Every structure is written in C-alpha cells, then in structure tokens.
Amino acid sequence: MLRSGTSPAFNYGEAQVAESRNDFIHKMKICLKELKETHVALQIIRRKPLVNDFTKVDKGITECKELIPINRDCPKKYIVKKHLNIFHLLFSVIH
C-alpha cells in the first residue's frame, strides 16, 4: 500500500521531465497502474475492516476515483496533440 500509494506522485514527477513524448506517455501509464493498484488496496481495506476509522481510507478512495480519469486521459490528449502538431506542420508545408 505504501509503495503503490506514493508511486504515482514520483512517476508523475518523472513524467514532467520526460526525455521524449513516448517516455512521458509511458510514465503516465505507470502512474495509472499504481493509482488503480492503490484504489483496489483501499477498497479491500474498506470491505474487510482492517482499520477502525475509515475517514482516511474513504478520502483515499475518493482521490483515486478523481485521479484515475485524469491520468487515463492525459496520454491520450498528448497523443492527439502530437498528431495535430504533425497535421499543422504538413498543412503549412503544403500551403
């Protein structure tokens, strides 16, 4: 839990200084995997009363639910942007 729960932040930091677009996309996909792993772990903790106070667990579940779509869509937007940039470049060469 500690590893998967902290890994997305570190991988996101690495993605910010990625050496290439592919490297950025790869690191963001790793963030997504770790967020999903954390989400599952928190759900297990919630379903099997492993703690007395669920406040932090519920907050973590909510954060995962908010961050997963952002991380899932980020590489897609980057790929679309990449293709749009190529389109604009080709269009400018033609005209």
C-alpha positions in Angstrom: 0.0 0.0 0.0 2.8 2.4 0.9 4.6 1.6 -2.3 1.7 1.9 -4.7 0.2 4.8 -2.8 3.3 7.0 -3.2 4.5 5.8 -6.6 2.1 7.9 -8.7 3.5 11.1 -7.3 7.0 10.1 -8.0 6.2 8.8 -11.5 4.3 12.0 -12.3 7.4 14.0 -11.3 9.5 11.9 -13.6 6.9 12.4 -16.4 7.3 16.1 -16.1 10.9 15.8 -17.1 10.4 13.0 -19.7 13.1 12.7 -22.3 10.5 12.2 -25.1 6.8 12.0 -25.8 6.9 8.3 -25.6 8.7 8.4 -22.3 6.1 10.8 -21.0 3.2 8.6 -22.1 5.0 5.5 -20.6 5.5 7.2 -17.2 1.9 8.4 -17.1 0.7 4.9 -17.8 2.8 3.7 -14.9 1.0 6.4 -12.7 -2.3 5.0 -13.8 -1.3 1.4 -12.9 -0.2 2.5 -9.5 -3.3 4.5 -8.9 -5.5 1.6 -9.8 -3.5 -0.7 -7.5 -3.9 1.8 -4.7 -7.6 2.0 -5.3 -8.0 -1.7 -5.1 -6.0 -1.9 -1.9 -8.1 0.8 -0.3 -11.3 -1.0 -1.3 -10.0 -4.2 0.3 -9.2 -2.3 3.5 -12.7 -0.8 3.4 -14.5 -4.0 2.8 -12.5 -6.0 5.3 -12.5 -3.9 8.4 -8.7 -3.6 8.7 -8.9 -0.2 10.4 -11.2 1.4 13.0 -11.6 4.8 11.3 -12.5 4.8 7.6 -12.1 8.6 7.2 -8.7 8.5 5.6 -9.5 5.3 3.6 -12.6 6.9 2.2 -10.6 10.1 1.4 -8.0 8.0 -0.4 -10.7 6.1 -2.4 -12.2 9.5 -3.5 -8.8 10.8 -4.5 -8.1 7.7 -6.6 -11.5 8.0 -8.3 -10.7 11.6 -9.2 -7.1 11.0 -10.3 -7.6 7.8 -12.3 -9.6 9.5 -15.1 -7.1 12.4 -15.3 -4.2 10.0 -15.6 -6.0 7.8 -18.1 -6.9 10.7 -20.4 -3.6 12.6 -20.1 -1.6 10.4 -22.5 -4.5 10.3 -25.0 -4.6 14.1 -25.1 -0.9 14.2 -25.5 -1.1 11.7 -28.5 -3.9 13.8 -30.1 -1.9 17.0 -29.6 1.1 15.2 -31.2 -1.0 14.3 -34.3 -2.5 17.8 -34.5 1.0 19.2 -34.5 2.1 16.9 -37.3 -1.1 17.9 -39.2 -0.4 21.6 -38.8 3.2 21.1 -39.9 2.2 19.2 -43.0 -0.5 21.7 -43.8 2.0 24.6 -43.5 4.4 22.8 -45.9 1.6 22.3 -48.5 0.5 26.0 -48.3 
